[in-house]
Amino acid sequence: MNNRARNILYTIFLLASVYVVYTIRKKPDEPRIAFAGRTMGTTYSVIYYDDKGRDLQSAVDSVLEVFNKSLNTYLPDSEISRFNTGASLRFQLPYFYPVLKRSKEIYESSGGAFDPTVMPLVNAWGFGPARALHPDSVQIDSLLQFVGMDKVFFNEDSVWKEDPRVQLDFSAIAKGYGVDIVANLLKEKGIKNLFVEIGGEVVTSGSNIGEGRPWQVGILDPNSTIDMQSYIAYAQLKDMALATSGNYFNFRIENGKKFSHTINPDIGYPVQRNILSASVFAKDCMTADAWATAFMVMGEQRAMEILDERDDINAFLTYTQHDGSIGTFSTEGLRNILKLNRKQQP
């Protein structure tokens, strides 16, 4: 090849390289829309790219308001509150049946580690809308008599119970479900690149095209506090949901003892295990949210066994090792999307 031909090829390569860099770095044709608000006792944030430049916050707030009227136990006239104080409920809103169905499936798959009938125990330990009872072992044994998804019956039209003391609490799955609802609303309006987060639970679709990469989400370090938060890992998400359960902030301290908000439905007491957090990756956030709670209940060893058996979820776990240091575990499916924050490593 002579020098002239070589120079022509070099020029073509250089121009192609410049075009690729320009394509990656240039501003997207679709305007970036971002807004935030409050729902379910926490915050939410939404980011998406829309060629029409539509601000859809009012639509998001409207669907979340209806969602809360169905599943928020802190609203006395919500569907779930009316079921908890009554014997049966005929569904009027579209959200109760799907979450019941998925809850029953994960209840069975997790061996009861995920159980939304823990409401009486949640209240007893001071993590629900009712006043804490400061329960002793006798009271706990009594409450356990009406805990278990086998005590709740439902079909596509209604839900009922034989024991009026049975109550439901979807707080361990509702935020994830709410994220799915909002993401689906945006997709129905033709939005393909989006990020939706409620209380740390996330759904992504497409990419963060403004930065030319997948959506990046940080996973909190177990040593984080409300005032000082840091990240132990970062995940690059595309068309994926992520939910994390941990006992970072939601706990009670009584007589110098820390009580986790995660209740073990098998024994009726707050979870006391080495596992510190469970971050679950799935196609939908309702599934991820429920499994994150289940893993916190069962502990890291059983969680690892289940993860080895399933191909519909992946997870990143943090736990306390024998020497007191923090250990981590991640499934093989996260190899290319999860990176540990080396600055946080000892």
C-alpha positions in Angstrom: 0.0 0.0 0.0 1.5 3.4 -1.0 1.6 6.4 1.3 -1.3 8.2 -0.5 -3.6 5.2 0.0 -2.4 4.8 3.6 -3.1 8.5 4.3 -6.6 8.2 2.8 -7.5 5.2 5.0 -6.1 7.0 8.0 -8.2 10.1 7.3 -11.3 7.9 6.9 -10.6 6.2 10.2 -10.0 9.5 11.9 -13.3 10.9 10.6 -15.1 7.8 11.6 -13.6 8.0 15.1 -14.6 11.6 15.5 -18.2 10.8 14.4 -18.5 8.0 16.9 -17.3 10.3 19.8 -19.6 13.1 18.6 -22.5 10.6 18.5 -21.8 9.5 22.0 -21.2 13.0 23.5 -23.8 15.1 21.6 -27.0 16.1 23.4 -29.8 13.7 22.7 -32.6 14.8 20.3 -35.2 13.9 23.0 -35.4 16.4 25.9 -34.6 15.1 29.3 -37.5 15.3 31.8 -36.9 14.9 35.5 -39.1 15.4 38.5 -39.5 14.2 42.1 -42.2 14.0 44.7 -43.5 12.0 47.7 -45.5 8.8 48.0 -45.9 5.9 50.4 -44.2 7.8 53.2 -41.0 8.2 51.1 -39.7 10.0 48.0 -39.8 9.2 44.4 -37.8 10.4 41.4 -38.5 10.0 37.7 -36.2 10.7 34.7 -37.0 10.0 31.1 -36.3 11.2 27.5 -39.3 12.3 25.4 -39.2 13.7 21.9 -42.4 15.5 22.7 -41.0 17.1 25.8 -44.0 16.1 27.9 -44.0 16.7 31.7 -46.0 13.8 33.0 -45.7 14.4 36.7 -49.4 15.1 37.2 -50.2 11.7 35.6 -47.6 10.0 37.8 -49.0 11.6 40.9 -52.5 10.6 39.9 -51.7 6.9 39.4 -49.7 6.9 42.7 -52.7 8.4 44.5 -55.0 5.7 43.3 -52.3 3.1 44.1 -52.2 4.3 47.7 -56.0 4.1 48.0 -55.6 0.5 47.3 -52.6 -0.7 49.2 -51.6 1.9 51.9 -52.2 0.6 55.4 -51.8 4.1 56.8 -55.0 5.2 55.0 -58.0 4.0 57.0 -60.3 3.9 54.0 -57.8 2.1 51.6 -58.8 -1.2 50.2 -56.2 -3.0 52.3 -57.3 -1.3 55.5 -60.9 -2.2 54.9 -59.9 -5.8 54.3 -57.8 -5.8 57.5 -60.7 -4.5 59.6 -63.3 -6.6 57.9 -63.9 -10.2 56.7 -63.7 -9.8 52.9 -63.2 -7.2 50.1 -64.4 -7.0 46.5 -61.7 -5.3 44.4 -62.6 -1.9 43.0 -59.1 -0.9 41.9 -56.7 -2.8 39.7 -53.8 -3.2 42.1 -54.8 -5.6 44.9 -55.3 -8.8 43.0 -51.9 -8.7 41.1 -49.9 -8.1 44.3 -51.8 -10.9 46.1 -51.1 -13.3 43.3 -47.4 -12.5 43.2 -47.1 -12.5 47.0 -48.6 -16.0 47.2 -46.2 -17.2 44.5 -43.1 -15.8 46.3 -44.4 -16.9 49.7 -44.5 -20.5 48.4 -41.1 -20.3 46.6 -39.4 -18.8 49.6 -40.7 -21.3 52.0 -42.7 -18.6 53.8 -39.8 -16.2 54.3 -41.8 -13.6 52.4 -45.1 -13.3 54.1 -47.4 -10.2 53.9 -49.6 -11.6 56.7 -47.0 -10.4 59.2 -49.1 -7.2 59.8 -50.1 -8.1 63.4 -46.4 -8.7 64.2 -45.3 -5.5 62.4 -47.7 -3.6 64.6 -46.7 -5.4 67.7 -43.0 -4.5 67.2 -43.8 -0.8 66.4 -43.3 -0.7 62.7 -46.9 -0.4 61.5 -49.7 2.1 61.8 -50.9 0.6 65.1 -49.3 1.4 68.5 -46.5 -0.9 69.6 -47.4 -3.5 72.2 -43.9 -4.3 73.5 -44.7 -8.0 73.0 -43.5 -10.8 75.2 -43.1 -14.5 74.1 -46.7 -15.4 75.0 -48.1 -12.5 72.9 -45.9 -13.4 70.0 -47.0 -17.0 70.1 -50.6 -15.8 70.1 -50.1 -13.5 67.1 -48.4 -16.3 65.1 -51.6 -18.2 65.2 -53.0 -16.0 62.4 -49.9 -15.4 60.3 -49.5 -17.3 57.0 -50.7 -16.8 53.5 -52.6 -20.0 53.7 -55.1 -18.1 55.8 -55.9 -15.6 53.0 -58.2 -16.7 50.1 -58.7 -14.8 46.9 -59.7 -14.9 43.3 -59.7 -12.2 40.5 -62.7 -10.4 42.0 -62.2 -10.5 45.8 -60.2 -11.5 48.9 -61.5 -13.0 52.1 -60.4 -14.7 55.4 -62.0 -17.0 57.9 -60.2 -15.5 60.9 -60.9 -11.8 61.3 -57.6 -11.3 63.1 -55.7 -12.1 59.8 -54.2 -8.9 58.3 -52.1 -8.0 55.3 -49.2 -5.6 55.0 -47.6 -5.1 51.5 -44.9 -2.7 52.6 -42.2 -5.2 51.6 -43.4 -5.3 48.1 -45.6 -2.2 47.5 -42.8 0.2 46.6 -41.4 -2.1 44.0 -44.9 -2.7 42.7 -45.5 1.1 42.6 -42.3 1.6 40.6 -43.6 -1.0 38.0 -46.9 0.9 37.8 -45.2 4.2 37.1 -42.8 2.7 34.6 -45.6 1.0 32.7 -47.6 4.3 32.6 -44.6 6.0 30.9 -44.1 3.1 28.5 -47.8 3.2 27.5 -47.2 6.8 26.5 -44.4 5.8 24.2 -41.4 6.5 26.4 -38.6 4.1 25.9 -35.7 5.5 27.9 -36.7 5.9 31.6 -35.6 5.7 35.2 -38.2 5.4 38.0 -37.3 5.2 41.7 -39.5 5.0 44.8 -37.7 4.8 48.2 -34.6 3.3 46.6 -36.4 0.7 44.5 -35.7 1.2 40.8 -37.0 0.3 37.3 -35.0 1.2 34.2 -35.9 0.9 30.5 -33.6 1.7 27.6 -30.5 3.8 28.4 -29.5 7.2 29.9 -29.1 8.5 26.4 -28.0 11.9 27.6 -24.8 10.4 28.9 -24.5 7.6 26.3 -24.6 4.8 28.8 -26.9 2.5 30.8 -28.6 3.9 33.9 -26.2 3.9 36.9 -27.5 3.0 40.4 -25.6 3.0 43.6 -26.0 0.3 46.3 -25.7 1.7 49.8 -22.9 0.7 52.0 -24.2 -1.1 55.1 -22.3 1.3 57.3 -24.3 4.3 55.9 -26.4 6.5 58.1 -29.1 8.9 57.2 -26.6 11.8 57.6 -23.6 10.1 55.9 -24.4 7.8 52.9 -21.9 6.0 50.8 -22.0 3.3 48.2 -20.5 -0.1 48.3 -21.2 -0.9 44.6 -22.6 0.5 41.4 -24.8 -1.2 38.9 -25.3 -0.4 35.2 -28.9 -1.1 34.4 -30.8 -1.4 31.2 -34.3 -2.9 31.0 -34.0 -4.1 34.5 -35.4 -3.6 38.1 -33.4 -3.4 41.3 -34.7 -3.5 44.9 -32.6 -3.5 48.1 -33.7 -4.5 51.5 -31.5 -3.7 54.5 -31.7 -2.5 58.1 -29.8 0.7 57.5 -32.4 3.2 58.8 -35.7 1.5 59.7 -35.2 0.1 63.2 -36.1 0.7 66.8 -33.8 0.9 69.8 -35.3 -0.1 73.1 -33.3 -0.6 76.3 -30.1 -0.3 74.3 -31.1 -3.1 71.9 -31.6 -2.6 68.2 -34.7 -4.1 66.6 -34.8 -4.6 62.8 -38.0 -3.7 60.9 -37.8 -7.0 59.0 -39.9 -9.6 60.9 -39.2 -13.3 60.7 -42.7 -14.7 60.1 -41.6 -18.1 61.3 -40.7 -17.1 64.8 -42.4 -13.7 65.1 -39.3 -11.7 66.1 -37.2 -9.1 64.2 -34.5 -10.7 62.1 -31.2 -11.1 63.8 -28.8 -12.6 61.2 -25.4 -11.8 59.7 -26.9 -10.6 56.4 -26.8 -6.8 56.2 -28.5 -6.1 52.8 -29.9 -7.9 49.8 -30.1 -6.2 46.4 -32.1 -8.2 43.9 -32.2 -7.7 40.2 -35.2 -8.9 38.2 -37.3 -8.0 35.2 -39.9 -6.3 37.4 -39.5 -4.5 40.7 -42.4 -6.2 42.5 -40.5 -9.5 42.2 -37.2 -7.9 43.2 -38.7 -6.2 46.2 -40.3 -9.3 47.6 -37.2 -11.5 47.2 -35.0 -8.8 48.8 -37.1 -9.1 51.9 -37.2 -12.9 51.7 -33.4 -13.0 51.6 -33.1 -10.7 54.6 -35.4 -13.1 56.6 -33.6 -16.4 55.6 -30.0 -15.1 55.7 -27.2 -15.2 53.3 -26.5 -19.0 53.2 -30.1 -20.0 52.3 -30.3 -17.0 49.9 -27.2 -18.2 48.1 -28.7 -21.7 47.7 -32.0 -20.3 46.3 -30.1 -18.0 43.9 -28.2 -21.0 42.6 -31.5 -22.7 41.8 -33.2 -19.8 40.0 -32.4 -18.0 36.8 -35.1 -15.3 36.9 -33.3 -13.2 39.6 -29.8 -12.1 40.5 -28.6 -10.6 43.7 -25.8 -8.8 45.5 -25.6 -9.6 49.2 -23.6 -8.0 52.0 -23.1 -9.7 55.4 -21.0 -9.7 58.5 -18.1 -12.1 58.5 -16.7 -14.0 61.5 -14.0 -11.4 62.0 -16.5 -8.6 61.9 -15.6 -7.3 58.4 -18.2 -6.9 55.7 -18.4 -9.7 53.1 -20.1 -9.5 49.7 -21.6 -12.0 47.3 -22.9 -11.5 43.8 -24.4 -13.9 41.3 -22.6 -14.7 38.1 -25.3 -12.9 36.1 -24.1 -9.5 37.6 -20.5 -10.0 36.4 -20.8 -7.4 33.6 -23.1 -4.9 35.3 -22.0 -4.6 38.9 -18.8 -3.0 40.1 -17.6 -2.8 43.7 -16.6 0.7 44.9 -13.0 0.0 45.8 -12.8 3.1 47.9 -15.2 1.5 50.3 -13.2 -1.7 50.5 -10.9 -2.2 53.6 
